[in-house]
Amino acid sequence: MDKQRRKELQQQYQQVKTYMGVYQVTNTVSGRILIGACPNLKNRWLTLRMQLDMGRHANSELQRDWDELGVGNFTYEEIEEKEVTEDTDTRWELRQMEKAWLEKLQPYGERGYNKPPRD
């Protein structure tokens, strides 16, 4: 690859917009949900599925249900997204976005897979 083509590809890559946001994984059998936040939503569902398929997801309850029910009984939805810019404080923004959705949906206990917030 010549230098000019490489430079063009690098510029194109830098212009690709990145979106951070909040996602929801839903167990369609029980209705339980998992709310999570990610700085780059592009491949999040693929990553989650890989972790769950390999039996390595950090949430043991979600992992157990996934193992019992299979991928066909779960859905993934991006419920809020925001473009990431150079001046975005991604960590702070994600915490605020996720906190708002956790308060709204209350995905704890029988309703979800998230752990309740500590007071």
trRosetta pair geometry for C-beta under 8 A, 3 or more apart (Angstrom, degrees):
i j d omega theta_ij theta_ji phi_ij phi_ji
1 5 5.2 -117 -173 84 91 123
1 6 5.3 109 129 -61 117 93
2 5 5.1 90 60 12 78 102
2 6 7.0 -144 98 -6 39 92
3 6 5.6 -57 -147 38 32 114
3 7 6.2 34 155 -22 66 106
4 7 5.7 -55 -151 35 30 112
4 8 6.5 32 151 -20 64 105
5 8 5.6 -52 -150 34 34 114
5 9 6.4 33 153 -18 65 105
6 9 5.8 -55 -150 37 31 110
6 10 6.4 32 152 -20 64 106
7 10 5.7 -53 -148 35 31 113
7 11 6.5 31 154 -18 64 105
8 11 5.8 -57 -151 36 30 110
8 12 6.4 31 152 -19 65 106
9 12 5.6 -52 -147 35 33 113
9 13 6.3 36 154 -21 65 105
10 13 5.7 -53 -148 35 31 113
10 14 6.5 30 154 -19 64 106
11 14 5.8 -55 -148 36 32 111
11 15 6.5 28 154 -18 64 109
12 15 5.8 -63 -153 37 31 109
12 16 7.1 47 148 -39 63 92
13 16 5.8 -37 -160 4 38 115
17 83 5.6 -48 -171 -136 117 107
17 84 7.8 148 -177 45 69 72
18 39 7.9 9 154 149 123 75
18 40 5.5 -51 -165 -116 110 92
18 42 7.2 -71 -135 -30 72 118
18 83 7.3 108 75 -158 49 61
18 84 4.4 -31 90 43 100 120
19 40 7.3 97 67 -142 47 47
19 41 5.1 -41 96 31 95 114
19 42 7.3 124 45 -51 86 76
19 81 4.4 17 172 -178 125 118
19 82 6.6 148 -155 69 77 28
19 83 5.7 -48 -99 -96 74 47
19 84 6.7 -171 -103 -8 19 87
20 37 7.5 32 170 178 95 89
20 38 6.6 -157 -151 99 69 53
20 39 4.7 -34 -111 -146 113 40
20 40 6.6 -38 -90 -63 67 34
20 41 6.7 142 -137 -25 21 92
20 81 7.0 156 82 -152 33 67
20 82 5.8 -25 64 63 82 84
20 84 5.2 85 -16 -63 102 107
20 88 7.6 171 14 146 135 148
20 90 5.7 165 -67 -145 164 98
20 93 6.7 94 91 100 140 121
20 94 5.9 -87 161 -78 129 102
20 97 8.0 154 123 26 99 157
21 37 7.0 -133 127 -143 27 72
21 38 6.8 -8 61 56 54 77
21 41 5.1 -6 42 -54 103 135
21 78 5.7 57 102 -168 139 103
21 79 7.6 178 158 62 112 53
21 80 5.0 -168 -160 100 103 60
21 81 3.6 -61 -61 -101 152 57
21 82 6.0 146 -80 12 87 68
21 94 7.9 -137 -92 -115 8 83
21 97 6.7 -109 -146 151 49 158
22 35 6.5 -2 -175 -171 108 93
22 36 7.1 164 -153 88 63 36
22 37 5.1 -34 -97 -96 70 78
22 78 7.5 124 83 -163 45 61
22 79 5.3 -48 99 64 96 95
22 80 4.5 28 38 47 103 99
22 81 7.9 -140 30 -67 57 50
22 94 7.8 150 -66 -151 79 72
22 97 5.0 -154 -37 139 116 110
22 98 5.5 165 -103 -89 113 63
22 101 5.0 156 167 -8 159 156
23 35 7.5 163 84 -152 44 48
23 36 5.5 -17 60 65 89 86
23 37 7.6 160 15 -94 73 28
23 38 6.5 7 0 7 116 115
23 41 6.6 147 -56 -130 116 105
23 44 5.9 -180 -20 116 159 148
23 45 7.5 -157 -164 -66 154 82
23 76 6.4 -4 180 -170 121 87
23 77 6.6 160 -159 85 73 43
23 78 5.1 -43 -101 -104 85 55
23 79 6.5 143 -124 8 26 83
24 33 5.4 -17 -167 -168 102 120
24 34 7.0 152 -156 75 51 51
24 35 5.7 -18 -101 -99 77 66
24 36 8.0 164 -85 23 32 70
24 76 7.5 158 84 -154 50 43
24 77 5.0 -13 59 62 95 94
24 79 5.1 52 -11 -29 111 126
24 101 7.8 -137 -68 175 104 137
24 105 7.7 -173 -110 -111 129 174
25 33 6.7 150 76 -158 50 62
25 34 4.4 -2 52 51 102 105
25 36 7.5 23 -4 7 102 112
25 48 6.6 -154 -78 167 139 155
25 62 7.2 59 97 -145 137 132
25 74 5.9 0 -178 -175 94 113
25 75 7.3 168 -154 83 49 45
25 76 5.6 -15 -103 -100 73 72
25 113 7.7 -21 76 29 107 139
26 31 7.2 -26 -167 -150 98 36
26 32 7.6 158 -153 85 54 42
26 33 5.0 -22 -100 -102 70 86
26 74 6.6 157 78 -155 48 60
26 75 4.8 -8 54 54 102 93
26 76 7.9 -166 18 -72 75 27
26 77 7.2 20 -7 7 112 110
27 30 4.7 6 109 45 125 93
27 31 6.7 -34 79 25 83 14
27 32 4.6 16 34 55 123 85
27 33 7.3 -141 15 -72 75 40
27 62 7.9 -150 -56 -129 116 73
27 65 5.6 -36 -111 152 140 146
27 69 7.0 96 -150 54 100 165
27 73 6.4 19 -159 137 66 96
27 74 5.9 -29 -99 -99 50 80
28 31 7.6 37 -145 -75 24 46
28 73 5.2 -138 48 -169 95 62
28 74 6.7 -157 -5 -86 89 23
28 75 6.1 77 -55 -12 110 101
29 65 7.9 -165 54 -169 122 112
29 69 5.7 -135 -2 -126 144 144
29 73 5.0 4 -27 -171 105 129
30 65 7.2 -81 12 -137 135 140
31 111 7.7 -53 117 -143 97 53
32 65 7.3 -149 61 -72 135 174
32 107 7.4 99 -172 -162 67 92
32 110 7.3 -117 -91 167 102 40
32 111 6.5 135 -121 151 67 23
32 112 5.2 150 -167 -108 77 31
32 113 5.9 92 154 -39 115 81
33 105 6.6 -63 79 160 143 137
33 107 4.7 -93 81 -122 92 127
33 111 7.1 -26 30 152 88 72
33 112 4.6 -39 63 -112 66 101
33 113 7.0 -124 105 12 29 88
34 59 6.6 175 -117 49 137 174
34 62 5.7 16 -59 -92 141 140
34 107 6.6 152 -107 154 22 148
34 112 6.3 147 -78 -172 39 96
34 113 4.1 -26 -84 55 92 123
34 114 6.3 136 -139 -50 59 78
35 79 7.9 -49 -129 32 93 141
35 98 6.6 142 141 -153 107 82
35 101 5.2 -178 -159 120 141 118
35 102 5.7 -171 82 -80 149 73
35 105 6.2 142 -57 64 138 139
35 107 5.2 157 -7 18 104 147
35 112 7.1 -4 -6 -167 89 149
35 114 5.7 -19 40 -53 88 138
36 44 7.9 178 98 -175 123 132
36 98 7.3 -24 -174 -122 22 121
37 94 4.3 134 155 -175 136 101
37 95 7.5 -162 64 -72 167 30
37 97 6.1 128 -116 83 127 106
37 98 3.9 -83 -39 -65 130 121
38 41 5.5 124 82 -84 117 59
38 44 4.7 166 37 -98 174 133
38 94 7.6 -178 35 -134 11 133
39 84 7.1 58 -177 -85 80 145
39 90 5.0 42 -125 174 109 135
39 91 8.0 -24 -82 -71 117 55
39 94 6.4 -67 -77 -61 69 145
40 43 7.2 12 121 30 103 80
40 44 7.4 170 99 -52 59 93
40 84 7.7 -48 -87 -8 72 148
41 44 5.1 -49 -149 -5 50 126
41 78 5.5 62 -168 -116 145 132
41 81 5.9 -72 3 -113 157 115
43 46 4.7 -53 -172 45 81 120
43 47 5.7 85 128 -27 89 99
44 47 5.7 -59 -150 38 32 111
44 48 6.2 31 156 -19 68 106
44 76 7.9 176 103 -173 95 134
44 78 7.9 114 52 -87 135 101
45 48 5.6 -51 -143 37 33 112
45 49 6.2 34 157 -19 66 106
45 76 4.3 114 -114 135 119 169
46 49 5.9 -55 -146 37 27 110
46 50 6.4 28 154 -21 62 107
47 50 5.7 -55 -148 34 30 111
47 51 6.5 29 155 -17 64 105
48 51 5.8 -57 -151 36 31 110
48 52 6.2 23 155 -13 67 110
48 57 7.3 41 -159 -106 68 120
48 76 7.0 150 63 -103 143 134
49 52 5.8 -60 -144 43 30 108
49 53 5.9 30 158 -20 68 110
49 71 6.6 42 -138 -119 107 122
50 53 5.8 -54 -139 39 27 110
50 54 6.2 16 161 -9 62 113
51 54 6.1 -69 -148 44 24 103
51 56 5.1 -103 -159 80 71 86
51 57 4.4 99 133 -78 110 75
51 58 8.0 -28 173 -9 140 68
52 55 7.6 38 -178 -73 31 27
52 56 8.0 -110 -66 49 18 58
52 57 4.9 13 -82 -36 65 130
52 62 7.3 -82 -107 134 113 100
52 63 6.4 -161 -131 -114 74 67
52 66 4.5 -95 -171 173 119 165
52 71 7.7 131 104 -87 129 85
53 71 7.5 0 -78 -62 97 118
55 63 6.5 84 -150 -166 54 118
55 67 6.9 48 -105 -83 91 118
57 60 8.0 175 94 -76 84 30
57 62 5.9 -78 117 92 143 111
57 63 4.6 -177 59 -76 105 100
57 66 7.2 81 17 19 144 152
59 62 4.0 42 103 21 118 115
59 63 6.3 163 90 -18 61 87
59 113 5.3 60 173 165 145 120
60 63 5.4 -54 -143 38 33 116
60 64 6.2 38 157 -24 66 103
61 64 5.8 -50 -148 32 30 112
61 65 6.6 24 155 -12 63 106
61 113 5.4 -171 84 -131 114 90
62 65 6.0 -59 -149 41 31 107
62 66 6.1 34 153 -23 66 109
62 113 4.5 41 -59 -140 103 154
63 66 5.6 -55 -146 36 29 114
63 67 6.3 30 156 -20 64 106
64 67 5.8 -55 -150 35 28 111
64 68 6.4 20 155 -12 63 110
65 68 5.7 -60 -145 42 32 108
65 69 5.6 -4 169 9 71 118
66 69 6.6 -70 -126 53 20 88
66 70 7.3 81 -177 -91 54 11
66 71 7.4 33 -158 -73 90 54
66 74 6.7 -7 -108 -36 85 147
69 72 7.7 -130 149 65 81 73
69 73 4.0 -77 157 55 119 146
69 74 7.3 116 101 -37 122 90
70 73 6.0 90 69 11 69 99
71 74 6.1 -77 -155 40 42 104
78 81 5.5 19 159 -49 124 113
79 101 6.4 110 96 -122 136 140
80 97 5.6 -159 100 -166 138 118
80 101 6.8 -147 6 -61 129 128
82 88 7.8 158 124 -134 114 141
82 93 6.6 -110 74 165 149 135
82 97 7.2 -143 -2 -78 126 146
84 88 5.1 -124 -150 48 63 154
84 90 6.2 13 -127 -93 114 111
85 88 4.9 119 50 -27 67 103
88 93 6.1 -35 -176 -10 98 150
89 92 4.2 9 123 32 116 118
89 93 5.9 140 83 -22 69 92
90 93 5.8 -61 -141 41 26 110
90 94 6.0 24 163 -18 65 110
91 94 6.0 -59 -147 37 25 108
91 95 6.5 26 156 -20 62 107
92 95 5.8 -56 -151 34 30 111
92 96 6.5 26 154 -16 65 107
93 96 5.9 -60 -151 37 30 109
93 97 6.2 27 155 -17 67 109
94 97 5.7 -55 -143 39 32 110
94 98 6.0 27 161 -15 68 110
95 98 6.1 -59 -143 41 25 106
95 99 6.0 29 158 -23 63 111
96 99 5.8 -54 -143 35 26 113
96 100 6.5 29 157 -21 61 105
97 100 6.0 -58 -156 32 28 111
97 101 6.7 17 154 -10 63 108
98 101 5.9 -62 -151 41 33 106
98 102 6.1 34 154 -21 69 108
99 102 5.7 -55 -144 37 29 112
99 103 6.4 29 156 -18 64 106
100 103 5.9 -57 -151 37 28 110
100 104 6.3 24 153 -18 64 111
101 104 5.5 -55 -141 39 33 112
101 105 5.8 2 170 6 70 114
102 105 6.7 -67 -129 51 22 88
102 106 7.3 79 171 -83 54 31
102 107 6.8 -87 -131 26 67 93
102 114 6.4 -133 -126 138 106 167
102 117 7.0 103 137 -44 142 114
103 106 7.3 9 -170 -62 22 72
105 111 7.7 177 153 149 78 125
105 112 7.2 81 131 -55 107 148
106 111 5.9 27 112 93 84 157
106 112 7.4 170 121 8 46 128
107 111 5.5 -134 -135 117 39 95
107 112 2.5 74 179 -53 79 176
107 113 6.6 -19 151 35 112 54
107 114 4.5 80 92 17 101 113
108 111 6.0 28 53 56 43 104
108 112 5.7 -2 -34 56 21 100
108 114 5.9 -66 -80 80 66 86
108 115 7.3 41 -121 -177 95 15
108 116 4.6 52 -131 -74 146 84
109 112 7.4 49 49 43 43 63
109 116 7.6 22 -32 -50 87 110
